[in-house]
Amino acid sequence: MSLFRPEFWKIPAVGQADAARLPELENMLEQRLQGIAERFPRAVFATSLAVEDMVVTDMLCRLKLPVRIVTLHTGRLNPETETLIARTDEQYGIGIEVFAPDTDSAERFEREYGAASIYESVERRRECCRIRKIEPLNRALSDAPAWLTGQRRSQSDTRTELPFEEADTARGIAKFNPIFDWEETDVWAYAQKHAVPLNALYSQGYPSIGCEPCTRPVKLGDPVRSGRWWWESTDSKECGLHK
Ligand code: SF4
């Protein structure tokens, strides 16, 4: 039996330089969020409960901005993520709006193809994401003039060109990425400073957390999103929420 055990990703240590640059980033985030709320008072923030999204949630609640906070309960979340929805509601005194998949569509997929078919082809996996994520997101955004995400440029090769503001042409609304230029340590510096509630899976080697069947821990030094849909090639690793 091999005694070799791989070392997994760990929450980054926050240094003095990270903490020192945080006030400026916080001011900028405050201004960005206030500006979005002034232009689009019924804007929607779609949180996945990732640490980035918890930073945005914390600031939205701190500023008491009239932005709706919604999340997608795919029916395939880890228990740790489900727990975090309740903890976030409790800590901030809010009620995150939860959008679930259409039951008939989800059941039909499983009946016709089987739950494990997501591992068989990118097409099948994307169909599951369409039913469990994209359609519920479309419902959540149906009367929104704009929406916000917690995406960052340095998260993956597919996000290096991410702007602050973009046009969601499919939905005909504006889309904002208010921490698009933050680094990973900026996010953790903020979370630490403000005691932001966090997913317990971060302490178990998960730097990026999606649905339970499609997420696994990441070895130290590997790309942070390599544990998402790990059986697919790098260029297909998005669920279609952020085209
Ligand atoms: Fe389905 Fe996986 Fe997509 Fe979740 S991430 S909706 S389980 S394919």
Boltz pocket constraint, residues with backbone or C-beta under 6 A from the ligand:
constraints:
  - pocket:
      binder: B
      contacts: [[A, 74], [A, 76], [A, 118], [A, 124], [A, 125], [A, 126], [A, 128], [A, 129], [A, 130], [A, 132], [A, 133], [A, 210], [A, 211], [A, 212], [A, 213], [A, 214], [A, 239]]
      max_distance: 6.0
